[in-house]
Amino acid sequence: MIQRLRLSVAALLWASAAFAAVQVVNERNDLTTDFRFKLVPAPARNDAAAQAVFTLIAGQKDANSGGLDTLHDGQLPRTEDAPRENFFFAAGTAGGQVQIDLGRVLAIKQVNTYSWHNGDRGPQVYTLYASNTQAAAPDHWKQIAHVDTRPKGDEPGGQYGVSISDSTGSLGPYRYLLLDIAPTETNDPFGNTFFSEIDVLAHNGPAPDAVATPPARAEMVEAEGGTFRFLIDTTEAPDLTDWAHTELAPVLREWYPRIVKLLPGEGYEAPRNVRIFFGADMTGLVAGTSGTRVYCAAPWCRQNLKGEAKGAIVHELVHVVQQYGRTRRKPNATPPPGWVTEGIADYIRWFIFEPQTHGAEIGARDRARVRYDASYRITANFLNWVATTYDPLIVKHLNAVTRAGRYDEALWQQRTGHTVQELGDEWKAALAKPPRSDQGHAGG
């Protein structure tokens, strides 16, 4: 039996009669970047696995993965999406097995595993076996513990640390260890964990020498008395630190709670912890969101600090609140239409956050060929027209059904009395007319 305790960190106790003394503790860091946990020891550079031989027994390494040496080289990934600095199995495969040969029999104090990713590749799911022979694994090996750190009802991204130990001080004398690793999800090909480091601490071994983590430039910002927290990481773009503190932080404090109120849902609770990372190697890009992580291209932001930078990040914050990615975990859910996803984000940006910029206006040359489902600014303009003409709550309801995986074009008929195609035609006709002086947005 596995008992899950709801503490400040997740803790698992392997409580069967055969393994009554084995304890498995896991923790997750949502916003920090230094692999430091409250209960799980920090990764060590001088553990017994540092000189061990790691062998792939089953499964296939992903073409973008680092080698097995990344699991015991005493180095940690610099960011949460660094494929070459982690080891992971090939996309779409069912995991595999990694064997650790310590070179001699050792009394093992702990086995600690670490991973880091912004999505489903963050958690760890594996069974640990041990043996003193290389007989067929794991059939003739002793099962030590089972690990499953997948959070319940929460976004899976973050740093994970797992520590397997025994109340007697030793898991036993073993030479070989084997991790039988499973994917965290199979809804898409990207469920194989990004393993960053595996440590094996000997019972009478040297005191662990913690791996040094690179210095980070990160500011924690809170909104609504700590209800929401944002980690603004400018480590790769230190020249943006002052701008992030003076210009971006106030936007986060004011607008993230407002976006949460604009996009509610029955029984839905918006993410409380958000990380905003400015990447140096995102040349040619603007920004993107994965789960609760917002990635901003530092080169683009530098050129737009007095222009679109803050608005682009507000657009990404809408995606954090939308959380449409959760629909793929629901049976029989309808995938969210891309034009709805991006249209709502740009609607909130251009018509609520910065309406004075008129960024979603459609020029005379484009009016004849626009489509309501063109996405981004064009769809934002369409949504604003529907909101001001027929239903001021259309965006709220559109978001709720899309997040629930129940998007259906019948919504438009139910809310407005017209199909979305009819609304699109009427909107295009309205674009050709001079705008009314009193026309504005409906507020979502």
Number of C-alpha atoms within 10 A of each C-alpha: 8 14 10 13 12 9 8 9 15 17 19 22 21 22 15 11 8 10 14 12 18 21 21 25 22 26 23 28 18 19 21 17 21 19 22 19 19 13 14 22 18 20 30 25 19 21 23 21 25 20 13 19 15 21 14 14 16 15 17 16 19 18 13 16 19 20 16 20 18 20 24 25 19 22 19 25 24 17 16 22 16 18 19 17 24 28 25 29 27 20 18 16 18 18 24 21 21 18 22 20 21 19 14 12 14 22 18 22 22 23 21 23 22 28 27 32 24 24 21 24 25 28 33 27 19 20 18 22 21 25 21 16 12 15 10 9 20 19 9 13 19 15 17 22 22 18 22 17 23 20 12 7 7 11 20 23 25 26 26 27 30 29 21 25 23 18 11 10 15 19 23 19 17 18 20 23 26 26 21 21 23 21 24 23 19 15 11 10 13 18 25 29 26 31 29 32 29 23 26 27 23 21 16 12 15 11 11 16 13 15 17 15 15 12 10 15 14 21 16 15 17 18 18 11 8 11 11 18 21 24 22 23 25 23 20 17 17 17 12 17 19 11 13 21 14 10 14 19 19 14 16 21 18 12 16 24 17 12 24 18 14 18 22 18 18 8 5 12 11 19 18 17 17 22 22 22 23 24 19 16 11 15 11 9 14 16 21 16 19 16 23 27 26 21 21 24 21 26 18 18 21 15 11 13 15 10 12 16 20 21 18 20 24 25 24 26 25 25 24 26 25 25 20 20 17 17 18 15 12 13 8 10 16 17 18 21 15 12 17 23 22 22 27 29 27 29 29 25 26 27 25 17 19 16 16 9 12 10 15 20 15 14 10 9 8 10 16 12 7 17 17 21 19 16 21 21 22 22 26 29 26 25 30 29 24 24 20 18 14 15 18 18 16 21 24 17 19 22 23 20 17 22 26 20 22 17 20 13 12 12 18 19 13 10 15 16 13 16 16 18 14 12 21 21 13 14 21 18 12 13 20 12 8 7 10 7 6 6 11 15 21 19 16 23
